[in-house]
Amino acid sequence: MEQRHYGAESTIFLCLRRSARSRRLRTTLDQDPSFRLRALSILSELQDPSPDLLEVYRKPLRSESPPSPPWAPRPPSSDFALRITKMVDSNLPPDSAKENVDRDSNQIPAENVEKSLDSIIRELNDSISVGKKHKFWETQPVGQYKDLGDSSLPEGPIELPTPLQEVKQEPYNLPSQYVWTTCDMTSEETCNEVYNLLKNNYVEDDENMFRFNYSKEFLRWALHPPGYFQSWHIGVRAKANKKLVAFITGIPARLRVRNEVVKMAEVNFLCVHKKLRSKRLAPVLIKEVTRRVHLENIWQAAYTAGVIIPTPITTCQYWHRSLNPKKLIDVGFSRLGARMTMSRTIKLYKLPDSTSTPGFRKMELRDVPAVTRLLREYLSQFAVAPDLDEDDVEHWMLPTKNVVDTFLVESPDTHEITDICSFYTLPSTILGNQNYSILKAAYSYYNVSTKTPLLQLMNDALIVAKQMDYDVFNALDVMQNESFLKELKFGPGDGQLHYYLYNYRLREALRPSELGLVLL
Ligand SMILES: CC(C)(COP(=O)(O)OP(=O)(O)OC[C@H]1O[C@@H](n2cnc3c(N)ncnc32)[C@H](O)[C@@H]1OP(=O)(O)O)[C@@H](O)C(=O)NCCC(=O)NCCS
């Protein structure tokens, strides 16, 4: 990269990064697709971010920081912003937290400068990764960085299906010490093996303090929707000791992209044992699941990742609502805010003992038709959303202990079902803490409000989650969630979640609020 490009790039980078803190720029990025695309296409030319380039960023940033303490920037990392995120500044009283987000970074108070720089650098790292070479992903039918901003390209499938007999019939080659295995998740033994592989090797937060701990019941639920294919639950075993060392899954789904309903695979649980990382096993797993999806005459997929690869259809942020602030602070999930004591913090997050909406109750089997109607109507407003029928709703929404919970509002007068809220249960292992080993987290799933204000509905969801002993309630800024996050004292997380489509091009990236899809 030549020196003369630095000015333009650094401006774009800074604009992008500061967008997280300045509402005006954030709005520009969100609402002006041509600005965003221009920014991204400049980023995409950047092949190899050199230390010199990072220096360009440090200069303006340093001048904003106080003379002491000296700021030690994070080294650029290739694997940041994972799917577990922790809270940033979450324990500030809501008003000052809000101020902090809205204020331009030039005006950040001195005590917050260091933390802010840290998160700017983290986000800068993210944007630099947009310019990274992707040896594997550049060969795949996915939106490529070089095509960003090219509005002449049509929306829809990137490659046409090939005749089924031309789909490769035998699995991809693995390194000679490994063999493919199809995982029968109804078998207790196999389910245990998958559970343990993920428990020890799946997604961690940036600082390796927490690791997702999907329960066995959850894995069975997530992998056995109507019409699932066992052949899409794919493992890799070491030949020598038969140990499961890698995993990837797909499940069938119908996703609506604008006006088209497309059969897709939702790909999830990509995991390679820690000892086998960086050996290019992941691309083989991805190709193998793709081959098995093609064998079922399905040619598109949806997936999420904490890393940036070509090319997100949208980038979302997790927000976290403390339910058990003392534990969250004790385990390092969040920090005591400036000028806050523990008792003030506990008071700040205290919730009423019981819900406030008359007719608020758990969903039952008899509610499936009404919930399906409400959900279908609600999801129709989003650019990308699942196309759910009653069988899907029965599977995905009907409460299953420690897996998924759905509550609804039944009008006490008419007995009509008017509102729905739901969350799924995904605990994380707390790594290396003497006092606690599990963080119990609820994740907002699908919420629909037609009569009860969404804010009130979600406050009731928080109340029941607290009663059920969750430590934290997480939500993405998808659908209409932004409308309640700040008000209900959610704090922003420290990482992002990127959504992707395989073999389907969108002309423009979406705002998170245009997305009606939650992947597990
Ligand atoms: C994700 C994981 C399987 C990648 O394996 P790895 O050994 O680090 O990487 P490999 O050398 O096998 O492969 C690297 C390729 O996989 C891609 N890749 C890495 N993580 C990916 C992801 N989450 N989704 C899609 N592709 C991914 C890389 O971009 C790279 O391709 P590129 O050269 O085109 O950019 C592994 O790091 C892991 O198990 N991490 C913990 C669990 C996790 O984060 N899973 C993903 C959840 S979204």
The ligand as a Tripos MOL2 file, in Angstrom:
@<TRIPOS>MOLECULE
LIG
   48    50     1     0     0
SMALL
NO_CHARGES

@<TRIPOS>ATOM
      1 C1        -13.4980  -21.3830   13.7170 C.3       1 LIG1
      2 C2        -12.4310  -22.4670   13.6220 C.3       1 LIG1
      3 C3        -13.1060  -23.7900   13.2820 C.3       1 LIG1
      4 C4        -11.4750  -22.1080   12.5000 C.3       1 LIG1
      5 O1        -10.4630  -23.0640   12.4610 O.3       1 LIG1
      6 P1         -8.9120  -22.6380   12.3610 P.3       1 LIG1
      7 O2         -8.1030  -23.8310   12.6320 O.co2     1 LIG1
      8 O3         -8.7560  -21.4380   13.2460 O.co2     1 LIG1
      9 O4         -8.7500  -22.1380   10.8530 O.3       1 LIG1
     10 P2         -8.2790  -22.9980    9.5760 P.3       1 LIG1
     11 O5         -6.8130  -22.8680    9.3980 O.co2     1 LIG1
     12 O6         -8.8060  -24.3830    9.6560 O.co2     1 LIG1
     13 O7         -9.0560  -22.2430    8.3970 O.3       1 LIG1
     14 C5         -8.9160  -20.8820    8.1580 C.3       1 LIG1
     15 C6         -9.9940  -20.4670    7.1960 C.3       1 LIG1
     16 O8        -11.2730  -20.6510    7.8170 O.3       1 LIG1
     17 C7        -11.9690  -19.4030    7.8170 C.3       1 LIG1
     18 N1        -12.7460  -19.2730    9.0310 N.ar      1 LIG1
     19 C8        -12.2930  -19.1370   10.2960 C.ar      1 LIG1
     20 N2        -13.3180  -19.0060   11.1440 N.ar      1 LIG1
     21 C9        -14.4370  -19.0560   10.3940 C.ar      1 LIG1
     22 C10       -15.8090  -18.9740   10.7070 C.ar      1 LIG1
     23 N3        -16.2390  -18.8030   11.9520 N.pl3     1 LIG1
     24 N4        -16.6990  -19.0750    9.7070 N.ar      1 LIG1
     25 C11       -16.2780  -19.2420    8.4470 C.ar      1 LIG1
     26 N5        -14.9770  -19.3260    8.0790 N.ar      1 LIG1
     27 C12       -14.0820  -19.2230    9.0610 C.ar      1 LIG1
     28 C13       -10.8680  -18.3800    7.7970 C.3       1 LIG1
     29 O9        -11.3600  -17.1400    7.3490 O.3       1 LIG1
     30 C14        -9.8840  -19.0040    6.8320 C.3       1 LIG1
     31 O10       -10.2980  -18.8750    5.4910 O.3       1 LIG1
     32 P3         -9.6940  -17.6760    4.5790 P.3       1 LIG1
     33 O11        -8.2410  -17.9780    4.3930 O.co2     1 LIG1
     34 O12       -10.4710  -17.7080    3.3020 O.co2     1 LIG1
     35 O13        -9.9120  -16.4210    5.3430 O.co2     1 LIG1
     36 C15       -11.6390  -22.6160   14.9570 C.3       1 LIG1
     37 O14       -10.8980  -21.4450   15.1660 O.3       1 LIG1
     38 C16       -12.5370  -22.8610   16.1300 C.2       1 LIG1
     39 O15       -12.9830  -23.9800   16.3550 O.2       1 LIG1
     40 N6        -12.7930  -21.7900   16.9370 N.am      1 LIG1
     41 C17       -13.6460  -21.8660   18.0960 C.3       1 LIG1
     42 C18       -15.0710  -22.0200   17.6850 C.3       1 LIG1
     43 C19       -15.5330  -20.9370   16.7420 C.2       1 LIG1
     44 O16       -15.1990  -19.7710   16.8660 O.2       1 LIG1
     45 N7        -16.3690  -21.3530   15.7880 N.am      1 LIG1
     46 C20       -16.9580  -20.4650   14.8320 C.3       1 LIG1
     47 C21       -18.2340  -19.9830   15.3690 C.3       1 LIG1
     48 S1        -18.8880  -18.7680   14.2930 S.3       1 LIG1
@<TRIPOS>BOND
     1     1     2 1
     2     2     3 1
     3     2     4 1
     4     2    36 1
     5     4     5 1
     6     5     6 1
     7     6     7 2
     8     6     8 1
     9     6     9 1
    10     9    10 1
    11    10    11 2
    12    10    12 1
    13    10    13 1
    14    13    14 1
    15    14    15 1
    16    15    16 1
    17    15    30 1
    18    16    17 1
    19    17    18 1
    20    17    28 1
    21    18    19 ar
    22    18    27 ar
    23    19    20 ar
    24    20    21 ar
    25    21    22 ar
    26    21    27 ar
    27    22    23 1
    28    22    24 ar
    29    24    25 ar
    30    25    26 ar
    31    26    27 ar
    32    28    29 1
    33    28    30 1
    34    30    31 1
    35    31    32 1
    36    32    33 2
    37    32    34 1
    38    32    35 1
    39    36    37 1
    40    36    38 1
    41    38    39 2
    42    38    40 1
    43    40    41 1
    44    41    42 1
    45    42    43 1
    46    43    44 2
    47    43    45 1
    48    45    46 1
    49    46    47 1
    50    47    48 1
@<TRIPOS>SUBSTRUCTURE
     1 LIG1         1 GROUP 0 **** ****
